[in-house]
Amino acid sequence: MTTDQAGSATCIKVREAVPGDAEQLAGLLDELGYQISAPSLQTQLAQFLADPETVVFAAESDQTITGVILVSIGKSLVEGRHGVIGNLVVRTTHRESGIGKRLVQEAIDWLARSDIKSLSVGSRPQREGARKFYERIGFSFTKTQNWFHLSIE
């Protein structure tokens, strides 16, 4: 899926990401402190493309990726099937331009085609700008919680 939107100076295209985007996406993720090598990201993107319950959309302008969102269908005994934003990053130089909102809307549209009725996202408390962004586009704050990680080798 691809959508175009004419901007005041440039045209932003939103499309599904492909493994060949890994180099640019790794640099973009690094802007928020997420370090991953391009080859590792390329492998993950290939896996996500094969997963019908996950999608990665990239926003690009003049062949430069300016934003990315990963959305998947989560499952919970309480919520049932629901959408989850795993990552949303907009290039620092392109923030406040509507790209984040466009990417979230693409995610909502994708989820709606699978009859998913809700979308959640987690954000670190210190990312005040992210909290304001999500509230501005209609998300409501629900809770603060701790997340734990266990490596399975």
C-alpha positions in Angstrom: 0.0 0.0 0.0 1.2 3.5 -0.9 -0.3 6.8 -0.2 0.9 10.3 -1.2 0.2 13.6 0.3 1.3 16.9 -1.1 3.0 19.1 1.4 4.0 22.7 1.2 7.5 21.9 -0.1 7.7 18.1 -0.6 5.6 15.1 -1.1 5.5 12.5 1.6 4.9 8.9 0.4 3.8 6.2 2.9 4.5 2.6 1.9 5.3 -0.7 3.5 8.9 -1.0 4.4 11.1 -3.6 2.7 14.4 -5.2 3.7 16.3 -2.8 1.4 15.2 0.0 3.7 17.3 -1.4 6.6 20.3 1.0 6.3 18.1 4.1 6.4 15.9 2.7 9.1 18.8 1.8 11.3 20.0 5.4 11.2 16.5 6.6 12.0 16.1 4.3 14.9 19.4 5.5 16.2 18.0 9.0 16.6 16.0 7.6 19.6 18.8 5.6 20.9 17.8 2.2 19.4 20.9 0.7 18.1 20.6 -2.1 15.6 22.8 -3.0 12.7 21.5 -2.7 9.2 22.0 -6.5 8.5 20.1 -7.5 11.6 17.3 -5.1 10.8 17.2 -6.4 7.2 16.6 -9.9 8.6 13.9 -8.7 10.9 12.1 -6.8 8.1 12.0 -9.9 6.0 10.4 -11.8 8.9 7.9 -9.1 9.5 6.9 -9.1 5.8 6.0 -12.8 6.2 3.9 -12.1 9.3 0.3 -11.3 8.4 -0.2 -9.8 11.9 2.6 -7.3 11.7 3.3 -4.4 9.3 6.0 -1.8 9.0 5.2 1.5 7.2 7.9 3.9 6.1 7.3 7.6 5.2 9.7 8.9 2.6 10.4 12.2 0.9 12.8 12.5 -2.0 13.9 8.8 -1.5 14.8 9.5 2.1 13.0 7.7 4.9 11.6 10.3 7.2 9.5 8.1 9.6 8.7 4.6 10.4 6.0 2.7 12.4 5.8 -0.9 13.3 2.3 -2.2 14.3 1.2 -5.7 15.2 -1.9 -7.4 16.4 -1.5 -8.3 20.1 -3.6 -10.7 22.0 -4.8 -10.5 25.6 -7.4 -12.4 27.7 -8.8 -9.1 28.7 -8.5 -7.0 25.5 -8.8 -9.8 23.0 -7.1 -8.9 19.7 -5.8 -5.3 19.6 -3.3 -3.2 17.8 0.1 -2.4 19.4 2.6 0.2 18.1 6.0 -1.4 18.6 8.0 1.6 17.2 7.2 5.0 15.9 10.1 7.3 14.9 10.1 10.4 12.9 13.4 12.0 11.8 14.3 14.9 14.1 14.4 17.3 11.1 10.8 16.3 10.1 9.0 16.3 13.4 5.9 18.5 13.7 5.2 18.1 10.0 2.3 15.6 10.2 4.4 12.5 9.4 3.8 10.8 12.7 0.1 11.4 12.5 0.1 10.0 8.9 1.9 6.9 10.0 -0.5 6.3 12.9 -3.4 6.7 10.5 -1.9 4.1 8.1 -1.7 1.8 11.1 -5.3 2.4 12.1 -6.5 1.8 8.5 -4.5 -1.5 8.4 -5.9 -2.6 11.7 -9.5 -1.7 10.7 -9.2 -4.1 7.7 -8.7 -6.9 10.3 -11.6 -5.6 12.4 -9.3 -4.5 15.2 -11.0 -1.9 17.3 -8.2 -0.5 19.5 -4.6 0.6 19.3 -2.1 1.0 22.2 1.4 2.3 22.5 3.9 2.5 25.3 6.2 5.4 25.8 8.9 6.2 28.4 7.7 8.8 30.9 10.7 11.1 30.1 9.5 11.3 26.5 7.2 14.2 27.2 7.0 15.2 23.5 5.7 11.7 22.6 3.1 11.8 25.3 1.8 15.2 24.0 1.8 13.9 20.4 -0.2 10.8 21.3 -2.7 12.8 23.3 -3.0 15.4 20.6 -4.0 12.8 18.0 -6.6 11.2 20.2 -4.9 8.6 22.5 -5.7 8.7 26.2 -3.3 8.0 29.0 -4.2 4.8 30.8 -1.4 3.8 33.1 2.2 3.7 34.0 3.8 0.3 34.4 7.1 -1.5 34.5 8.3 -3.8 31.7 10.7 -6.6 32.2 12.9 -8.4 29.7 14.3 -11.9 29.6 16.6 -13.1 26.9 15.8 -16.6 25.7 18.8 -18.3 24.1 
